[in-house]
Amino acid sequence: IVRGMCQIDPAGFVGWILPSLAPVFGNTDQPMAVVEAAFMIVDTVLAALDEFEQHALEESDAVRMAQVQGARAPCYELGRLVVQYMCPQGDYVQLATRQLATLPSFAFLLRPSAINNSTDRAPRDLLMAVLQKCASCLHSSSADQALVVARRATASLVRIASTIPDSLMLVYTDLSLLVQERIADPAVSLPVKSYLREFQLALIAGATTCSLPERKALAQPVIQPMVQALKTLSSLSLQSPTAFIEFLGLPHLDQAFASNSNVDEEARARRGQLSNTLSMLYICLNRTLGNSDTGLAAVWSDYVDDLAQPILLLIRCIHALWNPAHWQHLPWQSAQARDRLFGVAADGISTDDTVGGGPMVKEARDVQNSLAVLRGHAYRCLGKLVHLPELFSGSDEMANNFTGCLFADAPTLTARHWRLLLVEVMRPVLRTVGNWPGQDSSRRGADAVAAFIPAWLGPLFAFCTEQLGAEWQALAQRNSQVTSNSERDVGTEIARDAVIRDWTRAWSQLLAELLSAIMYWIPDATQIEHDLMSSARVAIDVANKPNTGNPALGSWLLHTPDMFAATLTACLSALKFSDTQAVNRVAMLLASLTPSLALIALTP
């Protein structure tokens, strides 16, 4: 009803409802439900006006444009009321998050044409008030409030940056000072500072008024500190598995277990610093390289060597921790510490968490959690960097480093490692390498695929097919030999089953990427029959086929008989695994591809 009435008479309706909303936002004693309803009405009114204006612009309707223009003044007043509302302490978290979620709705009133209006200061004042309100919520006296409210504030900033980046560029000097003050503020937590950098890069990436040199100049103060921090930590900790073990503080943790001494706070701080640096890097990469055609791809290209090398080293060091050869020789003083840190079975199921107690066990668990965070973020960062063609400028060297990361300690990696590797690294690689936008990407993409993929894809087929086959065979054997009905035995078997199924499904998704790449170049059987029977055409046409695979990868597979055969062999082997979802995914694609291959093979 509110939306409909607002679109009938925008200026009249906003002017009519404003006096009803003003007392709600001007009185902190109002019930929470009333204030939430008021925020919902504001959201609805602004969304209706935005939609109304978009239709008017599309149809060049001067009358409706004048109606929207008449509603702007009361909307600016409404924005002032929303921004100035002070949430009561009792309901602070709920109302503050709702208030912050409403602020991006004012973005359509703050487009560059309005901000540049020299006769009306209201749009610029409202924009700065919205930004300052978000900035004021980035820290709080309560840690829980800081986590929830500050995250909502940064999310609102990112939404605003994505919606009206060119407007924010008009106040970039003031905005940059505001952000830098918060980044330098010790009361603002490190995760929130990461999201502030995400906001800055989202703004720079979306600004259409900036040239590439200007983007690089603006992004450099945001990206360079992260790159430098990663390089510094890499030089301290990632030169060898032994150095990484020292960096994590494992020898001191072993001694503390043995003597019941204090936790190594310096090691904990180092782990936190590395985790936060990698987390910040992933957040920024995900925002600006989530798609291969983002505006900051060329900016990140300047830092690709400085980022890829430490990330690959970190992945290799993390993998080395699961290989007993890298830590068995250490003079362990506490078997409990060793078991707590490395007592992980080959299928990724942790050993008994009830062993021991006290601060040392908590510290060991903290180390395990840190490693899980580092592993996940390192995989995801590498999966984002593949959007940069410059990563493969020395494809032979990159292929060797990548292969080393995968297979140096492959036999001792757990199923969880392999599932994450397949999902976060392998699939993005197969989907992206060679499939970059740009006029020269076709030739460069074909060269990158031919130089980078062969070094590790064949060994990956052999390893995953063999290991998954062995895992399923072992699982079936254990299930047939279970004699105990204890709750622990049942829970352990369920966990083992879930881990193996996750790995199998991730493997089927990777095989699906390969089949989709092949199918890019091969029409379905019906079209092939039509083309072959048509007297007007003698060639098979793929121009009108809806394609989703990586064309460079598909072309390479079709022109490399050994890898094409290896791909089909791996797909057929995957049909033996006892997971319906994984088998169905591969079988459906094979069923679509096989008739076409048969017809092509039978064609003279």
Buried (B, 14 or more C-beta within 10 A) or exposed (E): EBBEBBBEBBBBBBBEBBEEBBEBBEEBEBEBEEBBBBBEBBBBBBBBBBBBBEEBEEEEBEEBBEBBEBBBBBBBBBBBBBBEBEBEEEBBBBBBBBBBBBBBBBBBBBBBEBBEEEEEEBBBBBBBBBBBBBBEBBBBEEEEBBBBBBBBBBBBBBBBBBBBBBBBBBBBEBBBEBBEEBBEBEEBBEBBBBBBBBBBBBBBBBBEEBEEEEBBEBBBEBBEBBBEBBBEBBEBBBEBBBBBBBBBBBBBBBBBBBEEEEBBEEBBEBBBBBBBBBBBBBBBBBBBBEEBEBBBBEBBBBBBEBBBBBBBBBBBBBBBBBBEEBBEEEEBBBEBBBBBBBBBEBBBBEEEEEEBEEEBBEBBBBBBEBBBBBBBBBBBBBBBBBBBBBBBBBBEEBBEBBBBBBBBBBEBBBBBBBBBBBBBBBBBBBBBBBBBEEEEBBEBBBBBBBBBBBBBBBBBBEBBBEBBBEBBEBBEEBEEEEEEEEEEEEEBBEBBBEBBBBBBBBBBBBBBBBBBBBBBBBBBBEBBBEBBEEEEEEEBEBEEEEBEBBBBBBBBBBEBEEBBEBBBEBBEBBEEBBBEEBBEBBBEBBEBBEBBBEBBEEEE
